[in-house]
Amino acid sequence: MIYALPGFLGLLSDWSVLKKEISSVIAIDPYQIAQPEQGLHKWAQEFNKMLPKKPILLEPV
């Protein structure tokens, strides 16, 4: 599986073209993992729980 995070101010739809071409791409909505008021540490803990051992992670530059 390939996990794709949107960039700063990005949207899940940023990955729609790639998802059409590669069925194993999963776009991740960062706000569904943990809310901003919970802090980055909490977000990172929850994010790491949802990933397999060796994921491929994409983020636009």
C-alpha positions in Angstrom: 0.0 0.0 0.0 1.0 3.6 -0.6 -0.2 6.2 1.9 -0.5 9.7 0.6 -0.7 12.8 2.8 -1.8 16.2 1.3 0.7 19.0 1.6 0.3 22.2 3.6 -3.2 23.5 2.8 -3.6 20.5 0.5 -6.7 18.4 0.0 -7.4 14.6 -0.4 -8.5 15.3 -3.9 -4.8 16.3 -4.7 -4.2 12.6 -5.0 -7.2 11.7 -7.1 -5.2 11.4 -10.4 -2.7 9.1 -8.8 -5.4 7.0 -7.1 -7.0 6.4 -10.5 -3.7 5.1 -11.9 -2.5 3.1 -8.9 -5.2 1.2 -7.0 -3.0 0.7 -3.9 -2.8 4.5 -3.1 -4.7 5.5 0.1 -5.1 9.2 0.6 -5.0 10.2 4.3 -7.0 13.1 5.7 -4.8 14.4 8.6 -7.8 15.9 10.4 -9.4 12.5 10.6 -6.5 11.1 12.6 -6.5 13.6 15.5 -7.7 17.1 15.9 -5.2 20.0 15.8 -6.0 21.0 19.4 -4.7 17.6 20.6 -1.2 18.5 19.4 1.3 17.0 17.0 2.5 14.3 19.5 -1.0 12.8 19.8 -1.5 13.1 16.0 1.8 11.2 15.4 0.9 8.5 17.8 -2.5 7.9 16.1 -1.0 8.1 12.7 1.7 5.5 13.5 -1.0 3.1 14.8 -2.8 3.1 11.5 0.2 2.3 9.3 1.6 -1.2 8.6 5.2 -2.0 9.6 6.9 -0.7 6.3 4.6 1.7 4.6 5.4 3.8 1.6 4.5 7.4 2.5 4.0 10.2 -0.1 3.8 13.9 0.6 4.0 16.6 -2.1 6.9 18.9 -2.1 
